[in-house]
């Protein structure tokens, strides 16, 4: 902490050596275009806890790219057939 900050100041991101990461966030419409599933189907999967991890910000649902990838890998492992499955 520098001498110009008040004694109760919280350290900032730069002060504690954390590098902020940028993660791609998809809307339901983008997720629909990527997966080929309809927006209502994605909403139903979310309600049932079966789709990719989604979360609300305000009234909208979002899915982060790593969560979509993890769900896709899980689907492939559970349903894949053929060589390498």
Residue, then its C-alpha position, 0 to 999 in steps of 0.5 A: x500500500x502506498x503512503x497516499x492511500x487511506x489506511x483501510x484501502x483495499x488492494x487493487x488487482x494490480x497490487x495483488x498480482x492478479x491478471x484479469x482474464x477475458x472469457x467469451x460470454x454467449x447469449x442464448x441466441x448465440x448459443x443456439x446458433x453454435x449448438x443448433x438447439x433452439x432457444x426454447x430447448x436451451x431454456x428447457x435444458x437449463x430448467x432441467x439442469x441438463x444443458x451447459x452451465x448458464x447463469x442470469x445477469x438481470x433477465x438474460x441467461x448467459x453461458x461462458x465459453x469454457x462451460x459450453x466446451x465442458x458440456x460439449x465434451x461431456x456430451x461427446x463422452x456420453x453419446x459418442x460411438x465409433x473409433x476413439x469413443 
